[in-house]
Amino acid sequence: MDITKQILDAMKKSGKPMSAGQLAEATGVDRKEIDKAMKILKTEAKISSPKNCYWEPAK
């Protein structure tokens, strides 16, 4: 499964904003890979940050 899809799924299941570290724990993916995928998601405007260092799916 694509890492970006795993991240979005984990965020949706959580129902609350998550940090990159929480996403790494929830998905079992290395933190560096999470950071790379989140950069792509930010560029594509698929995630947004309601508070510093926490992310959620864009509305």
PDB file of N, CA, C and O in Angstrom:
ATOM      1  N   MET A   1       0.845  -1.187   0.000  1.00  0.00           N
ATOM      2  CA  MET A   1       0.000   0.000   0.000  1.00  0.00           C
ATOM      3  C   MET A   1       0.885   1.243   0.000  1.00  0.00           C
ATOM      4  O   MET A   1       1.951   1.261   0.615  1.00  0.00           O
ATOM      5  N   ASP A   2       0.437   2.256  -0.683  1.00  0.00           N
ATOM      6  CA  ASP A   2       1.150   3.522  -0.765  1.00  0.00           C
ATOM      7  C   ASP A   2       1.216   4.184   0.620  1.00  0.00           C
ATOM      8  O   ASP A   2       0.227   4.201   1.352  1.00  0.00           O
ATOM      9  N   ILE A   3       2.374   4.720   0.967  1.00  0.00           N
ATOM     10  CA  ILE A   3       2.565   5.333   2.287  1.00  0.00           C
ATOM     11  C   ILE A   3       1.620   6.511   2.487  1.00  0.00           C
ATOM     12  O   ILE A   3       1.077   6.686   3.577  1.00  0.00           O
ATOM     13  N   THR A   4       1.416   7.323   1.449  1.00  0.00           N
ATOM     14  CA  THR A   4       0.520   8.473   1.606  1.00  0.00           C
ATOM     15  C   THR A   4      -0.901   8.010   1.928  1.00  0.00           C
ATOM     16  O   THR A   4      -1.599   8.646   2.717  1.00  0.00           O
ATOM     17  N   LYS A   5      -1.318   6.923   1.328  1.00  0.00           N
ATOM     18  CA  LYS A   5      -2.659   6.385   1.616  1.00  0.00           C
ATOM     19  C   LYS A   5      -2.718   5.856   3.046  1.00  0.00           C
ATOM     20  O   LYS A   5      -3.725   6.034   3.731  1.00  0.00           O
ATOM     21  N   GLN A   6      -1.657   5.214   3.494  1.00  0.00           N
ATOM     22  CA  GLN A   6      -1.604   4.717   4.872  1.00  0.00           C
ATOM     23  C   GLN A   6      -1.715   5.876   5.858  1.00  0.00           C
ATOM     24  O   GLN A   6      -2.409   5.772   6.870  1.00  0.00           O
ATOM     25  N   ILE A   7      -1.033   6.973   5.563  1.00  0.00           N
ATOM     26  CA  ILE A   7      -1.066   8.134   6.444  1.00  0.00           C
ATOM     27  C   ILE A   7      -2.485   8.706   6.516  1.00  0.00           C
ATOM     28  O   ILE A   7      -3.003   8.959   7.603  1.00  0.00           O
ATOM     29  N   LEU A   8      -3.100   8.906   5.364  1.00  0.00           N
ATOM     30  CA  LEU A   8      -4.464   9.449   5.342  1.00  0.00           C
ATOM     31  C   LEU A   8      -5.440   8.514   6.058  1.00  0.00           C
ATOM     32  O   LEU A   8      -6.311   8.982   6.791  1.00  0.00           O
ATOM     33  N   ASP A   9      -5.309   7.218   5.860  1.00  0.00           N
ATOM     34  CA  ASP A   9      -6.179   6.255   6.539  1.00  0.00           C
ATOM     35  C   ASP A   9      -6.006   6.326   8.053  1.00  0.00           C
ATOM     36  O   ASP A   9      -6.989   6.308   8.794  1.00  0.00           O
ATOM     37  N   ALA A  10      -4.761   6.407   8.513  1.00  0.00           N
ATOM     38  CA  ALA A  10      -4.493   6.485   9.951  1.00  0.00           C
ATOM     39  C   ALA A  10      -5.079   7.765  10.540  1.00  0.00           C
ATOM     40  O   ALA A  10      -5.630   7.747  11.640  1.00  0.00           O
ATOM     41  N   MET A  11      -4.963   8.873   9.815  1.00  0.00           N
ATOM     42  CA  MET A  11      -5.524  10.138  10.290  1.00  0.00           C
ATOM     43  C   MET A  11      -7.048  10.055  10.389  1.00  0.00           C
ATOM     44  O   MET A  11      -7.641  10.523  11.360  1.00  0.00           O
ATOM     45  N   LYS A  12      -7.667   9.461   9.384  1.00  0.00           N
ATOM     46  CA  LYS A  12      -9.129   9.344   9.374  1.00  0.00           C
ATOM     47  C   LYS A  12      -9.612   8.436  10.494  1.00  0.00           C
ATOM     48  O   LYS A  12     -10.618   8.733  11.138  1.00  0.00           O
ATOM     49  N   LYS A  13      -8.903   7.325  10.739  1.00  0.00           N
ATOM     50  CA  LYS A  13      -9.276   6.407  11.816  1.00  0.00           C
ATOM     51  C   LYS A  13      -9.133   7.072  13.177  1.00  0.00           C
ATOM     52  O   LYS A  13      -9.951   6.857  14.072  1.00  0.00           O
ATOM     53  N   SER A  14      -8.087   7.883  13.327  1.00  0.00           N
ATOM     54  CA  SER A  14      -7.830   8.547  14.594  1.00  0.00           C
ATOM     55  C   SER A  14      -8.929   9.559  14.933  1.00  0.00           C
ATOM     56  O   SER A  14      -9.380   9.646  16.075  1.00  0.00           O
ATOM     57  N   GLY A  15      -9.346  10.311  13.930  1.00  0.00           N
ATOM     58  CA  GLY A  15     -10.371  11.319  14.151  1.00  0.00           C
ATOM     59  C   GLY A  15      -9.868  12.572  14.839  1.00  0.00           C
ATOM     60  O   GLY A  15     -10.657  13.442  15.207  1.00  0.00           O
ATOM     61  N   LYS A  16      -8.566  12.669  15.012  1.00  0.00           N
ATOM     62  CA  LYS A  16      -7.980  13.863  15.627  1.00  0.00           C
ATOM     63  C   LYS A  16      -6.636  14.145  14.968  1.00  0.00           C
ATOM     64  O   LYS A  16      -6.056  13.247  14.357  1.00  0.00           O
ATOM     65  N   PRO A  17      -6.133  15.361  15.076  1.00  0.00           N
ATOM     66  CA  PRO A  17      -4.827  15.686  14.486  1.00  0.00           C
ATOM     67  C   PRO A  17      -3.728  14.818  15.090  1.00  0.00           C
ATOM     68  O   PRO A  17      -3.744  14.510  16.282  1.00  0.00           O
ATOM     69  N   MET A  18      -2.774  14.430  14.244  1.00  0.00           N
ATOM     70  CA  MET A  18      -1.689  13.554  14.677  1.00  0.00           C
ATOM     71  C   MET A  18      -0.332  14.144  14.304  1.00  0.00           C
ATOM     72  O   MET A  18      -0.201  14.851  13.304  1.00  0.00           O
ATOM     73  N   SER A  19       0.672  13.841  15.122  1.00  0.00           N
ATOM     74  CA  SER A  19       2.041  14.254  14.814  1.00  0.00           C
ATOM     75  C   SER A  19       2.681  13.178  13.936  1.00  0.00           C
ATOM     76  O   SER A  19       2.142  12.082  13.790  1.00  0.00           O
ATOM     77  N   ALA A  20       3.817  13.500  13.365  1.00  0.00           N
ATOM     78  CA  ALA A  20       4.526  12.537  12.517  1.00  0.00           C
ATOM     79  C   ALA A  20       4.938  11.309  13.326  1.00  0.00           C
ATOM     80  O   ALA A  20       4.895  10.191  12.814  1.00  0.00           O
ATOM     81  N   GLY A  21       5.330  11.504  14.567  1.00  0.00           N
ATOM     82  CA  GLY A  21       5.705  10.385  15.423  1.00  0.00           C
ATOM     83  C   GLY A  21       4.531   9.453  15.694  1.00  0.00           C
ATOM     84  O   GLY A  21       4.683   8.232  15.682  1.00  0.00           O
ATOM     85  N   GLN A  22       3.367  10.033  15.937  1.00  0.00           N
ATOM     86  CA  GLN A  22       2.161   9.226  16.151  1.00  0.00           C
ATOM     87  C   GLN A  22       1.796   8.456  14.892  1.00  0.00           C
ATOM     88  O   GLN A  22       1.365   7.305  14.965  1.00  0.00           O
ATOM     89  N   LEU A  23       1.967   9.089  13.738  1.00  0.00           N
ATOM     90  CA  LEU A  23       1.674   8.421  12.470  1.00  0.00           C
ATOM     91  C   LEU A  23       2.639   7.262  12.232  1.00  0.00           C
ATOM     92  O   LEU A  23       2.241   6.213  11.726  1.00  0.00           O
ATOM     93  N   ALA A  24       3.903   7.451  12.595  1.00  0.00           N
ATOM     94  CA  ALA A  24       4.890   6.377  12.440  1.00  0.00           C
ATOM     95  C   ALA A  24       4.503   5.179  13.297  1.00  0.00           C
ATOM     96  O   ALA A  24       4.605   4.039  12.845  1.00  0.00           O
ATOM     97  N   GLU A  25       4.058   5.422  14.532  1.00  0.00           N
ATOM     98  CA  GLU A  25       3.629   4.343  15.412  1.00  0.00           C
ATOM     99  C   GLU A  25       2.371   3.661  14.879  1.00  0.00           C
ATOM    100  O   GLU A  25       2.271   2.434  14.896  1.00  0.00           O
ATOM    101  N   ALA A  26       1.423   4.450  14.410  1.00  0.00           N
ATOM    102  CA  ALA A  26       0.141   3.908  13.949  1.00  0.00           C
ATOM    103  C   ALA A  26       0.281   3.084  12.672  1.00  0.00           C
ATOM    104  O   ALA A  26      -0.437   2.102  12.485  1.00  0.00           O
ATOM    105  N   THR A  27       1.203   3.477  11.793  1.00  0.00           N
ATOM    106  CA  THR A  27       1.334   2.793  10.508  1.00  0.00           C
ATOM    107  C   THR A  27       2.458   1.766  10.479  1.00  0.00           C
ATOM    108  O   THR A  27       2.459   0.875   9.629  1.00  0.00           O
ATOM    109  N   GLY A  28       3.418   1.879  11.401  1.00  0.00           N
ATOM    110  CA  GLY A  28       4.563   0.983  11.395  1.00  0.00           C
ATOM    111  C   GLY A  28       5.597   1.344  10.337  1.00  0.00           C
ATOM    112  O   GLY A  28       6.478   0.546  10.016  1.00  0.00           O
ATOM    113  N   VAL A  29       5.481   2.559   9.795  1.00  0.00           N
ATOM    114  CA  VAL A  29       6.398   3.042   8.762  1.00  0.00           C
ATOM    115  C   VAL A  29       7.468   3.906   9.430  1.00  0.00           C
ATOM    116  O   VAL A  29       7.180   4.628  10.385  1.00  0.00           O
ATOM    117  N   ASP A  30       8.698   3.832   8.929  1.00  0.00           N
ATOM    118  CA  ASP A  30       9.809   4.617   9.459  1.00  0.00           C
ATOM    119  C   ASP A  30       9.493   6.113   9.429  1.00  0.00           C
ATOM    120  O   ASP A  30       8.873   6.602   8.484  1.00  0.00           O
ATOM    121  N   ARG A  31       9.915   6.826  10.452  1.00  0.00           N
ATOM    122  CA  ARG A  31       9.621   8.250  10.596  1.00  0.00           C
ATOM    123  C   ARG A  31      10.119   9.068   9.397  1.00  0.00           C
ATOM    124  O   ARG A  31       9.446  10.003   8.964  1.00  0.00           O
ATOM    125  N   LYS A  32      11.286   8.722   8.865  1.00  0.00           N
ATOM    126  CA  LYS A  32      11.823   9.462   7.710  1.00  0.00           C
ATOM    127  C   LYS A  32      10.912   9.308   6.496  1.00  0.00           C
ATOM    128  O   LYS A  32      10.712  10.256   5.736  1.00  0.00           O
ATOM    129  N   GLU A  33      10.362   8.109   6.319  1.00  0.00           N
ATOM    130  CA  GLU A  33       9.436   7.875   5.204  1.00  0.00           C
ATOM    131  C   GLU A  33       8.133   8.642   5.426  1.00  0.00           C
ATOM    132  O   GLU A  33       7.538   9.146   4.474  1.00  0.00           O
ATOM    133  N   ILE A  34       7.695   8.728   6.671  1.00  0.00           N
ATOM    134  CA  ILE A  34       6.490   9.503   7.007  1.00  0.00           C
ATOM    135  C   ILE A  34       6.713  10.964   6.632  1.00  0.00           C
ATOM    136  O   ILE A  34       5.847  11.588   6.019  1.00  0.00           O
ATOM    137  N   ASP A  35       7.869  11.509   6.999  1.00  0.00           N
ATOM    138  CA  ASP A  35       8.176  12.912   6.699  1.00  0.00           C
ATOM    139  C   ASP A  35       8.167  13.177   5.195  1.00  0.00           C
ATOM    140  O   ASP A  35       7.640  14.194   4.745  1.00  0.00           O
ATOM    141  N   LYS A  36       8.749  12.267   4.420  1.00  0.00           N
ATOM    142  CA  LYS A  36       8.766  12.432   2.959  1.00  0.00           C
ATOM    143  C   LYS A  36       7.349  12.407   2.394  1.00  0.00           C
ATOM    144  O   LYS A  36       6.991  13.241   1.562  1.00  0.00           O
ATOM    145  N   ALA A  37       6.549  11.452   2.848  1.00  0.00           N
ATOM    146  CA  ALA A  37       5.178  11.324   2.348  1.00  0.00           C
ATOM    147  C   ALA A  37       4.330  12.527   2.764  1.00  0.00           C
ATOM    148  O   ALA A  37       3.493  12.993   1.990  1.00  0.00           O
ATOM    149  N   MET A  38       4.542  13.029   3.976  1.00  0.00           N
ATOM    150  CA  MET A  38       3.770  14.189   4.446  1.00  0.00           C
ATOM    151  C   MET A  38       4.116  15.432   3.629  1.00  0.00           C
ATOM    152  O   MET A  38       3.255  16.280   3.394  1.00  0.00           O
ATOM    153  N   LYS A  39       5.361  15.542   3.200  1.00  0.00           N
ATOM    154  CA  LYS A  39       5.749  16.671   2.355  1.00  0.00           C
ATOM    155  C   LYS A  39       4.960  16.637   1.044  1.00  0.00           C
ATOM    156  O   LYS A  39       4.508  17.673   0.555  1.00  0.00           O
ATOM    157  N   ILE A  40       4.801  15.442   0.485  1.00  0.00           N
ATOM    158  CA  ILE A  40       4.014  15.283  -0.743  1.00  0.00           C
ATOM    159  C   ILE A  40       2.554  15.642  -0.479  1.00  0.00           C
ATOM    160  O   ILE A  40       1.935  16.362  -1.263  1.00  0.00           O
ATOM    161  N   LEU A  41       2.008  15.141   0.624  1.00  0.00           N
ATOM    162  CA  LEU A  41       0.608  15.420   0.963  1.00  0.00           C
ATOM    163  C   LEU A  41       0.369  16.915   1.190  1.00  0.00           C
ATOM    164  O   LEU A  41      -0.678  17.441   0.815  1.00  0.00           O
ATOM    165  N   LYS A  42       1.342  17.598   1.806  1.00  0.00           N
ATOM    166  CA  LYS A  42       1.209  19.051   2.010  1.00  0.00           C
ATOM    167  C   LYS A  42       1.195  19.771   0.669  1.00  0.00           C
ATOM    168  O   LYS A  42       0.386  20.673   0.453  1.00  0.00           O
ATOM    169  N   THR A  43       2.088  19.372  -0.229  1.00  0.00           N
ATOM    170  CA  THR A  43       2.173  19.991  -1.554  1.00  0.00           C
ATOM    171  C   THR A  43       0.877  19.805  -2.324  1.00  0.00           C
ATOM    172  O   THR A  43       0.436  20.713  -3.030  1.00  0.00           O
ATOM    173  N   GLU A  44       0.262  18.632  -2.191  1.00  0.00           N
ATOM    174  CA  GLU A  44      -0.986  18.332  -2.892  1.00  0.00           C
ATOM    175  C   GLU A  44      -2.216  18.857  -2.142  1.00  0.00           C
ATOM    176  O   GLU A  44      -3.346  18.663  -2.590  1.00  0.00           O
ATOM    177  N   ALA A  45      -1.996  19.523  -1.001  1.00  0.00           N
ATOM    178  CA  ALA A  45      -3.063  20.095  -0.164  1.00  0.00           C
ATOM    179  C   ALA A  45      -4.045  19.027   0.322  1.00  0.00           C
ATOM    180  O   ALA A  45      -5.244  19.285   0.421  1.00  0.00           O
ATOM    181  N   LYS A  46      -3.539  17.836   0.623  1.00  0.00           N
ATOM    182  CA  LYS A  46      -4.397  16.759   1.125  1.00  0.00           C
ATOM    183  C   LYS A  46      -4.414  16.703   2.643  1.00  0.00           C
ATOM    184  O   LYS A  46      -5.268  16.037   3.228  1.00  0.00           O
ATOM    185  N   ILE A  47      -3.466  17.407   3.298  1.00  0.00           N
ATOM    186  CA  ILE A  47      -3.461  17.495   4.749  1.00  0.00           C
ATOM    187  C   ILE A  47      -3.310  18.954   5.146  1.00  0.00           C
ATOM    188  O   ILE A  47      -2.785  19.769   4.387  1.00  0.00           O
ATOM    189  N   SER A  48      -3.781  19.271   6.351  1.00  0.00           N
ATOM    190  CA  SER A  48      -3.648  20.631   6.870  1.00  0.00           C
ATOM    191  C   SER A  48      -3.231  20.551   8.336  1.00  0.00           C
ATOM    192  O   SER A  48      -3.370  19.510   8.979  1.00  0.00           O
ATOM    193  N   SER A  49      -2.726  21.646   8.842  1.00  0.00           N
ATOM    194  CA  SER A  49      -2.225  21.687  10.214  1.00  0.00           C
ATOM    195  C   SER A  49      -3.088  22.612  11.071  1.00  0.00           C
ATOM    196  O   SER A  49      -3.014  23.833  10.930  1.00  0.00           O
ATOM    197  N   PRO A  50      -3.913  22.034  11.965  1.00  0.00           N
ATOM    198  CA  PRO A  50      -4.732  22.869  12.838  1.00  0.00           C
ATOM    199  C   PRO A  50      -3.914  23.495  13.970  1.00  0.00           C
ATOM    200  O   PRO A  50      -4.290  24.536  14.509  1.00  0.00           O
ATOM    201  N   LYS A  51      -2.787  22.855  14.330  1.00  0.00           N
ATOM    202  CA  LYS A  51      -1.875  23.415  15.323  1.00  0.00           C
ATOM    203  C   LYS A  51      -0.467  22.949  14.999  1.00  0.00           C
ATOM    204  O   LYS A  51      -0.286  21.977  14.264  1.00  0.00           O
ATOM    205  N   ASN A  52       0.507  23.618  15.529  1.00  0.00           N
ATOM    206  CA  ASN A  52       1.905  23.356  15.215  1.00  0.00           C
ATOM    207  C   ASN A  52       2.280  21.884  15.395  1.00  0.00           C
ATOM    208  O   ASN A  52       2.048  21.304  16.456  1.00  0.00           O
ATOM    209  N   CYS A  53       2.853  21.292  14.367  1.00  0.00           N
ATOM    210  CA  CYS A  53       3.368  19.919  14.349  1.00  0.00           C
ATOM    211  C   CYS A  53       2.295  18.838  14.366  1.00  0.00           C
ATOM    212  O   CYS A  53       2.624  17.665  14.543  1.00  0.00           O
ATOM    213  N   TYR A  54       1.057  19.180  14.194  1.00  0.00           N
ATOM    214  CA  TYR A  54      -0.018  18.195  14.135  1.00  0.00           C
ATOM    215  C   TYR A  54      -0.761  18.360  12.806  1.00  0.00           C
ATOM    216  O   TYR A  54      -0.943  19.473  12.313  1.00  0.00           O
ATOM    217  N   TRP A  55      -1.184  17.224  12.240  1.00  0.00           N
ATOM    218  CA  TRP A  55      -1.774  17.238  10.906  1.00  0.00           C
ATOM    219  C   TRP A  55      -3.065  16.450  10.881  1.00  0.00           C
ATOM    220  O   TRP A  55      -3.267  15.528  11.672  1.00  0.00           O
ATOM    221  N   GLU A  56      -3.933  16.825   9.963  1.00  0.00           N
ATOM    222  CA  GLU A  56      -5.193  16.126   9.753  1.00  0.00           C
ATOM    223  C   GLU A  56      -5.541  16.181   8.274  1.00  0.00           C
ATOM    224  O   GLU A  56      -4.996  17.012   7.547  1.00  0.00           O
ATOM    225  N   PRO A  57      -6.441  15.309   7.812  1.00  0.00           N
ATOM    226  CA  PRO A  57      -6.835  15.368   6.403  1.00  0.00           C
ATOM    227  C   PRO A  57      -7.468  16.727   6.098  1.00  0.00           C
ATOM    228  O   PRO A  57      -8.209  17.269   6.918  1.00  0.00           O
ATOM    229  N   ALA A  58      -7.175  17.267   4.929  1.00  0.00           N
ATOM    230  CA  ALA A  58      -7.740  18.552   4.537  1.00  0.00           C
ATOM    231  C   ALA A  58      -9.249  18.389   4.335  1.00  0.00           C
ATOM    232  O   ALA A  58      -9.733  17.334   3.923  1.00  0.00           O
ATOM    233  N   LYS A  59      -9.962  19.456   4.635  1.00  0.00           N
ATOM    234  CA  LYS A  59     -11.419  19.405   4.540  1.00  0.00           C
ATOM    235  C   LYS A  59     -11.903  19.974   3.254  1.00  0.00           C
ATOM    236  O   LYS A  59     -13.109  20.009   3.009  1.00  0.00           O
TER     237      LYS A  59
END
